[in-house]
Amino acid sequence: MRFLICATAASLVALTVAGDVLADAAEGQSYFSVMGSYIDDDEDRNTDDGVKGGQFGFGYAFHEDWNIEALFQASRGDGTPEHSYSGFGLDLQRVFRRDERFSPYLHAGVGYFVDDTSGSGESDGSMYSAGLGFYYDLFSSNVALRGEWRYRTDSAGPKNLSDQLWSVGLQLPFGSAAPAWVDSDGDGVSDGMDRCPNTPVGAQVDAYGCELDSDGDGVKDSADECPNTPAGAKVDAKGCELDSDGDGVKDSADECPNTPAGAEVDATGCELDGDGDGVVDRLDQCPDTPAGDPVDQRGCTLRGEYVLEGTAFETNSDRLTSEAMGILDGAVVTLKKYPDLRFEIGGHTDNVGAAEYNEGLSLRRAQTVHDYLAANGISVSRMTVRGYGESSPIATNDTAEGRATNRRVSLRVIEE
């Protein structure tokens, strides 16, 4: 009994200094316990049953449901012969409802057993035990009432003997518990793991507590007004695809991304071309061109004579001005659309100067246009050149404006 008296004294001392510990060991804490035991000995021990021993334990709550505990048992039994025996063991406990006031548990363990029998000396062997018990918090204090039943078998004697032990006592935890599981924003992820601690209530989150972005567009589902954005599409703050040119067609489907503001477009974001001549309605000056007709940049049929308005030359020269080159670049685009179209390049002048000189000048200017078109990819086999001089005026030569109109270069489609 000396062991039981000393262990009880130690517990009372601990109660006076452990004011900040929990009654039942929390996860991460250690504990010690001391219990007195009523022992129902195996009949073959020839000893009397009774309260004649105790148990001291030192344990650790390594998981919210599991304890591991080292224990020492001792008892002394009157009988013939007299027995004193002790056991050293290691138990594993499965604790249920640890955070409640009443916490039952199951236990099982192995150990070493010594039987000191008067007249025969000591014998030792292995020890196995299993059973059940409970913890009960006393008045929300720092100590728990502990009760336990244990079935114990040992091999210290000539044959295996089995005892039953009913024990009751006190248990005290000590040390720091594992941090409490706290989820401040209620998203199901503990604060220690939560990388997004202020998630809106009800939002779905990933394993790190961050809101889901199901379509991967960078806008969280709770704010995403367009939840099925195609992968890789650029979106605005609402998670909706951008429409950079404001034509009503999202960028990912827009085949004509720079449509002018206000232009009517089709489902692909391209401007409408009602007559299918390749010139959009907004620019088409001849909106009802017959199907298949070759057209100029205005959308008008290329038939007869087509004046290259703005094709100017330096004074009394066949050298093109920079403005004239821009006009011819547009003609190149049109002519390349119709590779089978043949045409005559005609040069014209006003009536100022000698007719023979004007004819030569008009031919040289027509040839300059021919060479420019050829240099920009128009086959020479498609072109003929002619200088008309002053012979084909289209305006009066009596005014400066009329003479300017007569100084022109024209393309005349050659009908097959």
ZAGUKE-424101 format. One record per residue: z, x, y of N, C-alpha, C in turn. Coordinates in steps of 0.02 Angstrom, whole numbers, padded with zeros to 5 digits, always signed. Each point is the difference from the previous one (the first is absolute). Example, Ala and Ser with C-alpha at 12.3 -4.5 7.8 and 13.67 -1.06 7.14 Angstrom:
BEGIN
+00390+00660-00284+00000-00045+00059+00000+00045+00060/-00036-00018+00053+00003+00042+00059+00037-00039+00055/
This chain:
BEGIN
+00000+00040-00061+00000-00040+00061+00000+00042+00064/+00015+00064-00007+00002+00043+00059-00067-00002+00036/-00054+00000-00038-00067-00003+00030-00008-00063+00042/+00019-00058-00027-00007-00063+00035+00041-00001+00064/+00059+00027-00002+00044+00001+00060-00031+00042+00054/-00026+00059-00019-00031+00045+00050-00063-00030+00031/-00041-00031-00042-00062-00030+00024+00014-00057+00048/+00052-00041-00015+00018-00055+00044+00024+00026+00067/+00039+00052+00000+00024+00029+00062-00058+00026+00042/-00049+00030-00032-00058+00025+00036-00039-00056+00033/-00004-00057-00034-00036-00058+00028+00036-00026+00062/+00067-00004-00003+00037-00025+00057-00008+00046+00060/-00002+00065-00011-00011+00047+00055-00069-00011+00030/-00050-00010-00043-00069-00010+00024-00005-00063+00043/+00037-00052-00017-00003-00062+00039+00022+00010+00072/+00044+00049+00012+00026+00012+00067-00047+00041+00043/-00049+00034-00031-00044+00045+00039-00073-00021-00002/-00016-00050-00040-00071-00018-00008-00015-00067+00033/+00021-00007+00063-00008-00064+00034-00071-00020+00013/-00048+00047-00001-00068-00018+00018-00046-00004-00060/+00027+00001-00061-00043-00005-00059-00005-00072-00022/-00048-00013-00045-00011-00068-00025+00041-00013-00062/+00013-00063-00013+00041-00018-00058-00036+00017-00065/-00063-00019-00004-00041+00015-00059-00051+00053+00021/-00013+00048-00043-00045+00054+00018-00069-00027+00016/-00026+00019+00058-00068-00017+00019-00047+00054-00025/-00064-00016-00001-00049+00050-00022+00008+00063+00041/+00003+00058-00035+00008+00064+00034+00072+00024+00005/+00049-00043-00018+00070+00020+00004+00027+00023-00067/+00052+00039+00003+00040+00018-00059+00063-00044-00001/+00036+00001-00056+00061-00040-00005+00045+00029-00054/+00063-00018+00004+00044+00015-00057+00040-00063-00016/+00021-00005-00063+00037-00059-00022+00057+00023-00045/+00052-00042-00001+00056+00011-00046+00019-00067-00029/+00008-00002-00067+00015-00063-00034+00050+00012-00056/+00043-00050-00008+00043-00001-00059-00035-00040-00056/+00015+00017-00062-00037-00030-00056+00046-00029-00053/-00018-00060-00024+00028-00027-00061-00048+00019-00055/+00028+00033-00053-00043+00029-00052+00014-00034-00066/-00053-00026-00030+00002-00028-00067-00029+00053-00046/+00045+00041-00031-00022+00056-00041-00029-00022-00067/-00041+00041-00027-00026-00009-00068+00060-00002-00047/-00002-00046-00049+00057-00007-00047+00015+00064-00036/-00050+00041-00012+00011+00062-00037+00038+00053+00039/+00010-00011+00065+00040+00048+00038+00075-00011-00014/+00017-00061-00026+00070-00015-00015+00044+00005+00061/-00025-00024+00056+00040+00000+00062+00004-00071+00026/+00049-00012+00044+00009-00066+00028-00047-00010+00060/-00027-00062+00005-00041-00017+00059+00046-00009+00060/-00028+00009+00060+00040-00013+00059-00027+00036+00061/+00036-00007+00056-00017+00036+00061+00028+00070-00007/-00042+00047-00016+00024+00067-00017-00048+00055+00022/-00042-00015+00049-00046+00052+00023-00033-00020+00065/-00047+00042+00021-00036-00013+00061-00066+00037+00003/-00035-00012+00054-00066+00030+00008-00011+00019+00073/-00025+00059+00010-00017+00024+00067-00075+00014+00001/-00034-00025+00053-00072+00011+00005-00021+00028+00067/-00054+00039-00001-00031+00024+00061-00075-00014-00007/-00027-00041+00048-00070-00021-00008-00041+00007+00063/-00064-00016-00008-00048+00003+00056-00049-00057-00006/-00010-00038+00054-00048-00056+00001-00068+00029+00022/-00040+00019-00048-00063+00034+00016-00057-00049+00014/+00012-00064-00013-00052-00051+00012+00037-00065+00015/-00033-00047+00032+00033-00063+00017+00023-00037-00062/-00028+00015-00059+00020-00034-00062+00034+00045-00051/+00006+00065+00013+00023+00046-00052+00053+00048+00027/+00052+00010-00043+00051+00052+00011+00000+00047-00060/+00020+00061+00014+00015+00046-00055+00072+00024+00011/+00038+00004-00055+00072+00011+00007+00026+00047-00053/+00037+00051+00022+00037+00043-00046+00071-00029-00007/+00026-00002-00062+00065-00032-00009+00044+00042-00047/+00065-00011+00009+00051+00031-00043+00047-00055-00023/+00011-00005-00066+00044-00050-00030+00058+00035-00036/+00058-00030+00004+00058+00029-00036+00045-00057-00022/+00031+00009-00059+00048-00050-00024+00048+00034-00049/+00055-00035-00009+00049+00024-00049+00023-00060-00040/-00003+00005-00066+00018-00057-00041+00057+00015-00047/+00048-00047-00001+00055+00006-00048-00025-00024-00068/+00022+00033-00051-00019-00020-00067+00018+00054-00049/-00024-00009-00060+00013+00049-00052-00068+00021-00030/-00023+00059+00015+00030+00049+00047-00015-00020+00072/+00030+00037+00046-00011-00013+00071-00065+00034+00023/-00037-00036+00043-00064+00026+00024+00001+00008+00076/-00031+00053+00024-00017+00008+00071-00074+00018+00002/-00037-00038+00037-00072+00017+00000-00029-00007+00071/-00055+00035+00010-00033+00001+00066-00075+00005-00010/-00035-00025+00050-00073+00002-00003-00030+00020+00068/-00054+00038-00004-00038+00020+00059-00071-00026-00009/-00024-00039+00048-00066-00031-00011-00042-00006+00063/-00061-00023-00010-00047-00013+00054-00030-00068-00012/+00008-00045+00049-00024-00069-00006-00058-00013+00048/-00043-00046-00020-00052-00027+00044+00016-00074+00009/+00002-00022+00063+00018-00070+00015-00060-00035+00032/-00012-00061-00022-00049-00044+00032+00039-00052+00039/-00004+00005+00068+00040-00044+00043-00043-00058+00024/+00028-00059-00002-00035-00059+00024+00032-00025+00065/-00041-00021+00047+00024-00030+00063+00050+00046+00035/-00020+00062+00009+00045+00050+00029+00024-00021+00070/-00043-00034+00037+00017-00016+00069+00041-00064+00007/+00020-00030-00057+00043-00059+00003+00072+00018-00016/+00044-00047+00011+00071+00015-00009+00018+00011-00073/-00032-00037-00044+00012+00008-00072-00063+00030-00032/+00007+00059-00030-00057+00037-00027+00012+00018-00073/-00030-00035-00047+00008+00018-00070-00043+00061-00017/+00016+00033-00055-00040+00057-00022+00004+00008-00076/-00051+00033-00027-00001+00022-00070+00004+00076+00000/+00029+00027-00055+00005+00073-00003-00009+00024-00072/-00021+00062-00005-00006+00033-00065+00005+00075+00012/+00029+00036-00049+00008+00071+00012+00014+00039-00063/+00001+00067+00008+00015+00047-00054+00054+00048+00025/+00033+00034-00048+00050+00047+00022+00030+00040-00058/+00059+00030+00016+00036+00043-00046+00070-00028-00009/+00024-00004-00063+00063-00033-00015+00045+00048-00038/+00066+00001+00019+00050+00043-00032+00058-00044-00024/+00017+00007-00064+00056-00038-00029+00053+00050-00023/+00059-00004+00032+00056+00044-00017+00050-00041-00041/-00001+00009-00065+00042-00038-00046+00060+00042-00021/+00060-00028+00009+00061+00038-00017-00001+00019-00073/+00016+00063-00011+00002+00025-00068-00067+00023-00027/-00054-00018+00033-00067+00019-00025-00039+00043+00049/+00023+00002+00063-00036+00040+00050-00058-00039+00032/-00040+00035+00037-00055-00031+00037-00063-00003-00042/-00038-00052+00012-00068-00006-00027-00044-00027+00056/-00063+00018+00000-00043-00023+00055-00069-00021-00027/-00037-00031+00043-00066-00024-00020-00034-00036+00058/-00055-00030-00014-00038-00036+00051+00030-00069+00012/-00019-00028+00059+00025-00065+00019-00058-00041+00029/-00004-00063-00019-00051-00046+00027+00035-00064+00021/-00025-00028+00055+00032-00062+00023-00050-00043+00038/+00016-00064+00004-00040-00048+00038+00044-00059+00016/-00022-00039+00051+00040-00058+00018-00024-00031+00064/+00046-00036+00032-00016-00033+00062+00062-00001+00045/-00014-00014+00065+00056-00001+00047-00020-00035+00064/+00045+00006+00050-00015-00031+00065+00036+00039+00055/-00027-00008+00061+00034+00022+00061+00013-00061+00042/+00058-00001+00033+00016-00056+00044+00033+00027+00063/-00033-00012+00057+00027+00024+00064+00065-00036+00015/+00050+00038+00018+00065-00029+00016+00007-00008+00075/-00002-00062+00023+00013-00016+00070-00044+00039+00048/-00063+00013-00020-00046+00039+00041+00030+00067+00021/+00039+00028-00044+00034+00064+00016-00042+00058-00026/+00028+00059-00001-00035+00059-00024+00008+00011-00075/+00030-00045-00034+00013+00009-00071-00026-00060-00038/-00025+00014-00061-00024-00054-00043+00043-00004-00062/+00013-00060-00022+00031-00010-00065-00054+00009-00053/+00017+00039-00051-00048+00013-00054+00030-00019-00066/-00039-00040-00038+00020-00018-00068-00055+00019-00049/+00021+00018-00062-00051+00024-00047+00023-00010-00072/-00051-00016-00041+00010+00001-00073-00046+00052-00029/+00028+00040-00047-00038+00055-00029+00010+00002-00076/-00055+00006-00036+00003+00011-00072-00015+00074-00011/+00046+00036-00032-00006+00073-00006+00003+00021-00074/-00046+00044-00019-00002+00028-00068+00003+00076+00005/+00042+00031-00045+00004+00073+00001-00005+00027-00070/-00017+00064-00005-00007+00033-00065+00048+00059-00006/+00060-00007+00032+00047+00055+00000+00036+00008-00067/+00006-00055-00038+00037+00003-00063-00046+00006-00060/+00027-00011-00059-00041+00002-00061-00054-00053+00000/+00011-00053+00035-00051-00052+00004+00000-00028+00071/-00054-00033+00017-00006-00029+00067+00050-00057+00009/+00034+00003+00058+00048-00053+00017-00023-00034+00065/+00016-00064+00007-00022-00039+00058+00060-00034+00032/+00001+00003+00066+00054-00031+00039-00031-00047+00052/+00040-00046+00025-00019-00042+00057+00049+00012+00056/-00025+00007+00061+00042+00014+00057-00013-00054+00054/+00054-00031+00024-00002-00046+00057+00035+00036+00057/-00037+00013+00053+00027+00041+00055-00006-00038+00066/+00049+00012+00044-00003-00028+00067+00030+00051+00048/-00028+00003+00060+00024+00049+00048-00036-00007+00066/-00002+00055+00036-00028+00002+00066-00057+00050+00004/-00046-00013+00047-00056+00047+00011-00010+00009+00075/-00011+00063+00020-00009+00017+00070-00064+00041+00008/-00044-00022+00046-00059+00042+00015+00015+00050+00055/-00042+00051+00005+00006+00047+00055-00068+00032+00013/-00007+00031+00058-00064+00030+00018-00045-00050+00036/-00057+00024+00022-00047-00041+00038-00047-00037-00046/-00009-00064+00015-00047-00041-00038-00071+00015+00022/-00048-00017-00043-00070+00006+00020-00013-00047+00059/-00046+00019+00045-00013-00043+00058-00018-00071-00022/+00026-00048+00037-00014-00070-00018-00073-00016+00011/-00025-00045-00041-00070-00021+00005-00005-00049+00057/-00031+00022+00055-00006-00041+00059-00074-00012+00015/-00016-00061+00016-00070-00018+00017+00003-00040+00065/+00000+00036+00056+00013-00032+00065-00053-00053+00018/-00064+00014-00018-00052-00048+00020-00018-00049-00055/+00037+00002-00057-00009-00050-00052-00067+00000-00034/-00032+00059-00004-00067+00002-00031+00002+00022-00073/+00061+00010-00027+00006+00020-00070-00001+00075-00011/-00004+00040+00053+00001+00073-00005+00062+00026+00037/+00040+00041-00033+00062+00024+00030-00015+00042+00062/+00047+00000+00047-00011+00037+00062-00015+00073-00011/+00030+00030-00052-00012+00070-00014-00071+00016-00019/-00035-00049-00028-00070+00010-00021-00050-00032+00048/+00026-00040+00048-00044-00041+00042-00029+00042+00057/-00066+00011-00003-00034+00037+00053-00020-00044+00059/+00006-00066-00010-00017-00048+00053+00059-00048+00006/+00054+00021+00035+00064-00037-00004+00002-00066+00036/-00050-00018+00039+00003-00062+00038-00055-00049-00020/-00013-00005-00065-00051-00044-00026+00015-00073+00019/-00049-00038+00023+00012-00071+00016+00024-00039-00061/+00041-00049+00011+00028-00041-00054-00057-00033-00039/+00002+00006-00066-00049-00032-00043-00062+00040-00014/-00009+00057+00034-00060+00040-00010+00002+00034-00068/-00057+00004-00033-00005+00037-00063-00004+00074+00015/+00036+00040-00041+00004+00072+00013-00015+00039-00063/-00015+00066+00010-00010+00044-00057+00066+00032-00020/-00002+00049-00044+00062+00030-00025+00038+00038+00054/-00031+00014+00056+00034+00036+00054+00021-00047+00057/-00006-00066-00011+00023-00048+00049-00048-00011+00057/-00061+00023-00007-00050-00010+00053-00045-00059-00018/-00019-00037+00051-00042-00059-00012-00066+00018-00034/-00023-00046-00041-00063+00010-00034-00059-00008+00048/-00051+00039-00013-00064-00006+00035-00053-00007-00054/-00008-00061-00024-00038-00012-00061-00073+00023+00005/-00030-00008+00059-00070+00020+00006-00009+00070+00028/+00056+00036+00012-00005+00070+00019-00032+00012+00068/+00005-00047+00046-00033+00008+00065+00047+00027+00054/+00063+00015-00020+00047+00027+00048+00041-00052+00036/-00012-00063-00014+00039-00055+00030+00040-00035-00054/+00065-00003+00007+00044-00030-00050-00017-00073-00012/+00011-00022-00062-00020-00068-00020+00030-00053+00046/+00062+00009+00023+00032-00051+00040-00035-00010+00067/-00037+00050+00024-00035-00005+00064-00075-00004-00008/-00023+00002-00062-00072+00004-00013-00030-00071-00002/-00041-00015+00051-00032-00066+00003-00065-00001-00040/-00022+00057-00024-00061+00005-00041+00018+00042-00062/+00033-00031-00049+00032+00039-00055-00048+00031-00051/-00063-00016+00002-00046+00026-00051-00054+00044+00031/+00018+00041+00047-00048+00044+00033-00030+00048-00051/-00067+00010+00002-00031+00048-00047+00028+00070+00010/+00003+00038-00054+00027+00068+00002-00039+00043+00050/+00037+00037+00041-00031+00046+00048-00020-00031+00066/+00003-00066+00006-00021-00032+00062+00051+00013+00056/-00024+00011+00061+00044+00008+00057+00023-00069+00023/+00065-00004+00017+00028-00064+00018+00038+00004+00066/+00014-00058+00029+00041-00003+00061+00073-00008-00019/+00043-00012+00050+00072-00005-00013+00018-00059-00043/-00044-00050-00007+00013-00058-00042-00026+00010-00071/-00029+00058-00014-00027+00013-00067-00069-00029-00011/-00033-00021+00053-00068-00028-00006-00052+00053+00018/-00056-00004-00034-00053+00050+00011-00024-00001+00072/-00019+00059+00023-00027+00006+00067-00071-00027+00004/-00016-00027+00058-00069-00021+00016-00016+00035+00066/-00020+00063-00006-00005+00043+00059-00048-00026+00053/-00055-00030-00021-00049-00024+00049+00008-00074+00018/+00052-00032-00028+00016-00068+00019-00052-00052-00016/-00038+00013-00054-00054-00048-00017+00021-00050-00053/+00064+00002-00021+00025-00047-00050-00009+00023-00071/-00027+00060-00011-00008+00028-00067+00043+00063-00005/+00045+00002-00050+00046+00056-00007-00039+00065-00012/+00030+00055+00023-00034+00065-00003-00023+00018-00070/+00040-00017-00052-00018+00020-00068-00063-00034-00024/-00018-00058+00029-00060-00036-00020-00056+00004+00052/+00014+00034+00057-00047+00001+00056-00051+00055-00009/-00063-00019-00013-00053+00048-00009-00031+00022+00066/+00020-00034+00054-00024+00018+00067+00062+00003+00045/+00038+00056-00004+00067+00002+00031+00002+00003+00076/-00056+00008+00033+00002+00006+00073-00039-00056+00035/+00005-00059-00026-00034-00057+00029+00023-00012+00071/-00045-00011+00047+00021-00014+00070+00043-00063+00004/+00046+00000+00047+00045-00057+00009-00040-00064+00012/+00019-00053-00035-00030-00065+00009-00062-00013-00041/-00026+00050-00033-00061-00010-00041+00015-00041-00062/-00046-00044-00018+00008-00038-00062-00018+00044-00059/+00040-00004-00053-00011+00042-00059+00000-00041-00063/-00026+00032-00054+00002-00032-00066+00063+00022-00037/+00003-00016-00065+00060+00016-00039+00012+00074-00008/-00051+00040+00011+00008+00073-00006+00016+00032+00067/+00008-00040+00052+00017+00027+00066-00060+00026+00039/-00061-00016-00023-00060+00023+00034-00029-00058+00042/-00030+00019+00057-00028-00050+00044-00055-00040-00035/-00006-00062+00022-00050-00045-00030-00071+00020+00023/-00047-00009-00046-00071+00012+00013-00037-00060-00028/-00004-00053+00041-00024-00064-00024-00070+00001-00029/-00045+00040+00029-00069+00000-00026-00013+00058-00047/+00051+00039-00016-00007+00053-00050-00049+00055+00018/-00008+00013+00064-00049+00051+00020+00031+00068+00011/+00066+00005-00013+00034+00065+00009+00028+00010+00069/-00009-00047+00044+00028+00004+00067+00051-00057+00007/+00063+00018+00014+00053-00050+00002-00013-00050+00055/+00025-00061-00011-00013-00055+00046+00018+00017+00072/+00055+00038+00008+00023+00016+00068-00053+00039+00039/-00043+00039-00035-00050+00042+00033-00071-00026-00008/-00006-00052-00041-00067-00023-00018-00030-00044+00055/-00052+00026+00032-00034-00038+00053-00053-00048-00028/-00014+00008-00065-00048-00045-00033+00034-00025-00063/+00046-00048+00006+00045-00019-00056-00033-00036-00058/-00062-00021+00007-00032-00036-00054-00061+00037-00027/+00006+00065-00006-00056+00040-00026-00016-00022-00071/-00065-00010-00016-00019-00019-00068+00024+00052-00051/+00020-00023-00058+00025+00045-00052-00053+00053-00018/+00021+00061-00004-00044+00055-00019-00035+00034+00056/+00001-00029+00060-00035+00032+00057+00037+00064+00020/-00038+00054+00012+00031+00059+00029+00019-00015+00072/+00059+00024+00021+00024-00015+00068+00021+00064+00035/+00001-00005+00066+00025+00056+00039+00076-00006+00008/+00030+00042+00042+00072+00000+00009+00025-00064+00033/-00044-00038+00030+00020-00064+00029-00002-00057-00050/-00026+00014-00060-00007-00052-00050-00064-00039+00006/-00048+00027+00038-00064-00034+00010-00054+00031-00044/-00047-00041-00023-00052+00022-00046-00042+00056+00030/-00012+00050-00041-00043+00056+00021-00072-00018-00016/-00033-00033+00046-00071-00014-00008-00034+00010+00068/-00063+00019-00003-00036+00012+00062+00028+00062+00035/+00003-00004+00066+00022+00059+00039+00074-00007+00017/+00034+00056-00007+00071+00002+00013+00013+00056+00050/+00019-00019+00061+00010+00049+00053+00068+00035-00008/+00000+00067-00001+00062+00038-00003+00028+00005+00071/+00032-00054+00022+00024-00004+00068+00052+00055+00012/-00006+00034+00056+00046+00053+00019-00023+00069-00023/-00058+00003-00035-00024+00066-00021-00035+00033+00059/+00038+00038+00038-00025+00031+00061-00014+00074-00009/-00044+00026+00042-00018+00070-00001+00014+00030+00068/+00006+00065+00001+00007+00034+00064-00064-00011+00040/+00006+00001+00066-00057-00015+00044-00061+00043-00015/-00057-00034-00007-00064+00033-00013+00005+00049-00058/+00040-00022-00055+00012+00045-00056+00002-00040-00065/-00007+00036-00055+00008-00033-00065+00067+00016-00032/+00048+00024+00040+00066+00018-00026+00047-00060+00005/+00032-00017-00056+00044-00057-00002+00064+00012+00039/+00027-00052+00032+00066+00004+00030+00053-00011-00054/+00063+00017+00014+00053-00009-00049+00010-00074-00016/-00009-00044+00051+00006-00072-00012-00054-00024-00049/-00060+00028+00008-00055-00019-00044+00014+00019-00072/+00033+00057-00011+00016+00021-00068+00048-00050-00034/+00046-00027+00039+00045-00050-00028-00038-00062-00023/-00051-00022+00040-00040-00058-00019-00038+00015-00065/-00027+00059-00005-00039+00018-00060+00045+00007-00061/+00061+00021+00009+00047+00004-00057+00011-00070-00030/+00004-00051+00044+00006-00068-00025-00062-00021-00038/-00060+00021+00025-00062-00017-00035-00003+00032-00068/+00026+00061-00006+00002+00035-00064+00039-00041-00051/+00058-00026+00020+00042-00040-00045-00039-00061-00025/-00034-00033+00046-00038-00060-00019-00057+00018-00047/-00039+00052+00016-00058+00019-00040+00020+00023-00070/+00058+00030-00006+00022+00022-00067+00018-00059-00044/+00016-00056+00029+00015-00060-00040-00062-00028-00033/-00059+00017+00028-00063-00027-00026-00049+00058-00014/+00012+00035-00054-00039+00062-00014-00075-00013-00011/-00019-00061-00013-00072-00015-00012-00036-00022+00063/+00035-00005+00055-00030-00024+00062-00040+00056+00034/-00065-00014+00015-00042+00048+00035-00010-00025+00071/-00006+00048+00047-00004-00020+00070-00038+00053+00041/-00024-00025+00057-00034+00043+00049+00047+00012+00059/+00003+00063+00023+00038+00017+00059-00049+00004+00058/+00008-00046+00048-00046-00002+00057+00032+00021+00064/-00033+00046+00038+00025+00021+00065-00038-00034+00055/+00035-00020+00055-00031-00035+00055+00026+00028+00066/-00044-00002+00053+00020+00022+00067-00017-00054+00050/+00021+00013+00064-00023-00044+00054-00067+00027+00025/-00025-00025+00056-00067+00019+00024+00002+00054+00054/+00058+00032+00008+00005+00053+00050-00031+00063-00030/-00049+00030+00033-00032+00060-00024-00067-00016-00033/-00032+00053-00023-00066-00008-00031+00008-00031-00068/-00047-00044-00018+00003-00035-00064-00002+00048-00058/-00043+00051+00006-00005+00049-00055+00065+00037-00010/+00032+00018+00055+00063+00035-00005+00053-00045-00031/+00001-00063+00023+00051-00047-00026-00009-00012-00075/-00062-00001-00023-00011-00010-00072+00028+00059-00039/-00012+00061+00024+00027+00059-00035+00076+00001+00001/+00029-00019+00059+00073-00001+00005+00030-00051-00048/-00031-00059-00005+00026-00052-00045-00003+00023-00072/-00053+00036-00019-00006+00024-00069+00054+00052-00015/+00012+00044+00049+00051+00051-00011+00069-00031-00007/+00013-00052+00039+00065-00034-00005+00007-00036-00067/-00054-00032-00022+00002-00032-00066+00012+00051-00055/-00031+00059+00007+00009+00052-00050+00072+00026+00001/+00030+00004+00059+00070+00022+00004+00045-00048-00039/-00012-00065+00008+00039-00050-00037-00012+00009-00075/-00064+00009-00019-00017+00012-00071+00040+00058-00028/+00001+00055+00036+00034+00061-00024+00076-00011-00005/+00026-00038+00047+00073-00012-00002+00018-00043-00062/-00040-00051-00012+00014-00043-00058-00008+00040-00065/-00053+00041-00004-00011+00041-00060+00058+00047-00011/+00025+00031+00054+00056+00047-00006+00064-00035-00024/+00002-00065+00008+00060-00038-00020-00011-00041-00063/-00049+00019-00041-00005-00028-00066-00052-00054-00010/-00042-00015+00049-00052-00050-00009-00064+00036-00023/-00026-00023-00056-00060+00033-00029-00059-00004+00048/-00035+00056+00009-00059+00001+00044-00057-00043-00028/+00002-00012-00066-00053-00042-00030+00005-00072+00023/+00056-00019+00028+00009-00068+00023-00023-00009+00072/-00013+00053+00036-00011-00003+00072-00070+00022+00020/-00028-00034+00049-00060+00023+00035+00017+00002+00075/-00040+00040+00038+00015+00010+00070-00063-00016+00041/+00012-00035+00057-00056-00015+00044+00024-00002+00073/-00041+00029+00045+00014-00002+00072-00044-00049+00034/+00029-00053+00031-00039-00052+00032-00009+00012+00075/+00037+00049+00026-00005+00013+00072+00020-00061+00040/-00042-00018+00052+00015-00056+00044-00038-00063-00019/-00031+00001-00061-00047-00053-00018+00034-00065-00022/+00064+00000-00017+00032-00061-00027+00064-00016+00038/-00006-00017+00064+00061-00016+00038+00030-00067-00024/+00066-00005+00005+00034-00063-00017+00035-00028+00061/-00009+00035+00058+00028-00024+00064-00046+00025+00056/+00011-00023+00060-00041+00021+00056+00014+00072+00019/-00052+00035+00020+00009+00069+00023+00008+00003+00076/+00007-00059+00032+00005-00002+00073+00072+00010+00025/+00049-00002-00048+00070+00011+00020+00030+00056-00042/+00053+00028+00027+00033+00054-00037+00029-00026-00066/+00027-00061+00002+00029-00028-00061-00054-00012-00052/-00057-00025+00021-00054-00012-00047-00026+00064-00030/-00009+00052+00043-00025+00064-00027+00050+00029-00050/+00066-00008+00013+00050+00026-00047-00005-00036-00068/-00015-00064+00002-00007-00039-00062-00061+00024-00039/-00053+00018+00035-00062+00021-00034+00008+00070-00030/+00046+00040+00024+00010+00067-00029+00045-00009-00061/-00029-00007-00058+00038-00020-00060-00027+00034-00063/+00041-00002-00052-00021+00019-00068+00013-00060-00044/-00047-00018-00043+00007-00058-00043-00015+00017-00072/+00030-00039-00045-00017+00004-00071-00037-00064-00019/-00057+00008-00031-00038-00058-00021-00005+00001-00076/+00028-00051-00032+00001-00004-00073-00072-00009-00025/-00018+00041-00047-00067-00004-00029+00003-00046-00061/-00030-00058+00007+00000-00049-00055-00048+00024-00054/+00023-00005-00063-00042+00021-00057-00051-00055-00015/
